Amino acid sequence: MNKFLPFLILALILTLIPPVGSSANTTAIQLGSDVLFNQFHHLIEGKKVGLITNQTGLNSQMVSTIDMLRRDRSVHLTTLYAPEHGLDGKTVAGKQVTSFVHPVYAIPVYGLSGSTRKPTPEMLKDIDILLIDLQDIGSRTYTYISTLQYAMTAAKEQGKEVMILDRPNPLGGTIVEGPVVELPYRSFIGVDTLPLTHGMTIGELALFFNRTIGVDLTVIPMQGYARSMIYQQTGLAWIPSSPHIPNLTSVFGYMATGLGEGTPIRQGDHFTWIGAEGLDSHKYADLLNGSLLPGVIFIPENKGTAGGVRLQINDLHQFNPVKTGIYALAYAKQLQPFPMPKSTSMQISMFDKVMGTNKIGLLLEQGKSPQEIVSSYEVDLKKFVELRQKYLIYGDEPFIPMQPIQQKHPKQPKQPEQPKPSKPEKPKTPTPQQPGNNNGTTNPTKKPEPATKPIPQTPKSSEKIAYLTFDDGPSSVTPRVLDTLKTHQVKATFFIVGREVAGHEAILKRIVAEGHAVGGHSYSHNYQLVYKNMESFFADLEKGSQMIEKATGVKPAVFRYPGGSTNTVSLKYQDPNRYNKQHTVMHAIKAEAQQRGYSFIDWNVTNGDARSNKYTAAQTLANIKQQVKSQKEIVVLMHDSSTKSPTAEALPEIISYLKEKGYRFEVIQADRPTVSNVK
């Protein structure tokens, strides 16, 4: 018996190792690494992979991306690259990260800090694709994003693909603050025209950097992530990103206390204290507290002969790290005048590198108030905010990735950036709205009779059916969609948000009168409310259905879950006293929906307009073309809310393309349950 014991132990160990591509996830979000192995694994199959990562490169189940790749027999991990602080994150700042052959993996590990910050051709010669999986902290001066930019540039020069596994910005994506880097002051802590707080994920930054680099870039987005999320809301464990950033408190304090490079002002206790020798702690605290900076209280505290304040952050959503840091510098300068470091034609001072300009130092030397200093960069900051919009992936609602985000080099024609030149005029074909025509509706005073319900047809083996669906309306965009559908004699299904019905009743009546189908999509579309428990979900859904029925005379027979039936964001909002990882609120809702006879519908093709409000008609068409292969049935997800004008603009081209591919169009019906699980 004893001779079999080692084999039994080995078998037990193997059963504990999750197979590639099936990592269970119970956090509020799935990271880019989770999504890669669960949804888009085919993108790396058969490729030689180089990976830039460190100790932060863990998925939501705390498995390293290195191990996920090494277990994967369909790919070959050939090379590792380590940013500042090394592969284990323990090398002190400023020290050279050495290159070596890994003693366990037996592959080269190249250091990208110190004298060699940009991968050399030799470092990239044995790879097909360069993966990047690093946890940033949301500051422009943190060098992980600089390594990202340098690596993208090197990959472009060597003809290599780049793939970013996206991760959260710990500070969230709504606070954007600080002076913007000016060209003469670019450095390794300011590689592009970014402010100190950029409010972007590492994937969004890659898209931003690529506007001037042009590498073949793929971003694997997160699932369930929303723009307003701070790290504490993700459900993820924080892995210390470097020796001086051991926890999230230090992440939020990093720019609030660490902007005084080259001055007597210094930070302490991992960016939770700021002060200087001889500074009066109480006067300093009084000035800072009197400024009413949001989300923070300043506690006077001496450190030996140094006076200063400890930051007590009480509202992480309102706290503005950079503005706090500017105020801290300005008031310290008022209390204890000290010379400011200055740049010369031969050397840029570290202070000016941090700020990305020499203007802040000059204003501090002139004794300007913190309010004057902040206002000095507002114009440039506003320009950056406008520029970054087109590169943002995530919006206000939890993101559902249906495809990777790709920026391919023009040499690859499979990713068209613009529609064919002969067809863009088609959106102008429908009759324009007339003044007084009630948002473009037809005969608004006449209550339409519900359209005769078509007899459901089972597709013939050679037939291909497309179901066009529009979520989140009705709105001012919906009449444009209806005009196009009428012109092309195509029917669609509209999943209505109940709160949007008031004021748009005439549009709803037109939808029904013209033979389209309507479905429910909740009343509030508030994830926190609808996914609290099963009762809340159906109360919200029924309220929306009642408003639709009141406006049209038709009660919806089908519905669509906010976020889709396989969403994981519901785990974040479910009542922990009633639900857990094994018995989730979604399971309870689905079981009750079946008892009540509801039919739901997901999707298997999307035009990508849920990703952002800053997109083009050409992009939506390209998304459709990328996903439509030879499926017999496709359910196409689009949106007709007020911010989705490019969707209406692209619709004629989408319809024409699907007709060319041999699809006929139908509406969703409750007695066609086969399409409910098409996603």
RAVEN-V64834 format. One line per field, one symbol per residue. phi: phi as a letter, one per 20 degrees, with the letter a starting at -180 (. if undefined). psi: psi as a letter, one per 20 degrees, with the letter a starting at -180 (. if undefined). A space follows every 10 residues. Layout:
phi=???
psi=???
This chain:
phi=.ffeggffff fffffeefff ncffccefcd fgfffgfecc ggfdfmdedd ceabfefdef dmdffgffff fefeccfdbd cdegnnfemd ffgnefefda effdelcfdd edbnfdedge gffdfdcebd eccceedndf effffffgff fffffffdmd fccdefbfeg enddecbofe gegfdfafda ebfdffdemc ffffffffgf fdemffdcde fednecgefe ffeenefeeg eagecfbfff ffegefddee gndffcebll mdccaafmfe ffffffffff flffnbcddf becmeedacd ededbffefd gfgfffffff fffffbgbfe fcecfebeff fffffmaeff fffffemfff ffffffdfff ffffgfffgf dfeddfdged fdafeccefg fdffdfecfg fedffggefg fffdgmelmn edlfeeffeg ffffffceff geecdddecc dmeebffggf ffgfgffelc dbcdeeegfe fgncgfffff gffenedcce bneelegfef dfbfffffff ffffffffff fdndefdcbc fgnnfdfdff ffdffffdcb fedeffffff ffgffenfdd cebcbcenff faedbdffff ffffffeedc ffccdeeccc ffedggfffe ggffffffff eneddcefcf edffefdff
psi=hhiighhggg hgghhiopqp jkoqpjrhrp rhhghghhhk hhhipjqppq poabiimqai jkpqhghghh ioiiroohqq ppaqirhiji pqpiqpoqqr pphgikqqop plqchnhppr hhhihkqhqo qonqorjjph ipihhghggg gggghghjkq qpppoqrqoh irjhopqrqp pqgijqaijm irmqrgohkq rhghhghghi higkqopppo rqpipqhipr hiiijqqppp irhjmirhgh ghigihikik piriprrrll kiqparpjpo gghghggghi ikpqjqqppp pqncipqaqp pnoinhhhpn gghghggggg hhhghnpqqp qqqrihppqh ghgghjrihg gghghikqqh ghgghhjhgh ghgggghigi jphqbhqppo piqqopnqqi ioiimphqrq hiiiihhigq pqqqpjjmkj rpmhipoqqp qppqpppppq hiqpppopqp qjaraihghh ghgggghjlq qrpoopphii gpikhhgghg gghjjrqqrq krghkohhgh jgrgghghgg ghgghhhghh hijpppirrp ppirijqihh hhiqoiihqa hhnrhhgggg ghhghikqpr pbqjpqijii hrinrrhhhg ghgghhhodk qhppooprqk rijlhhghhi gghgggghgh ijqrprqpqh jmihihkh.
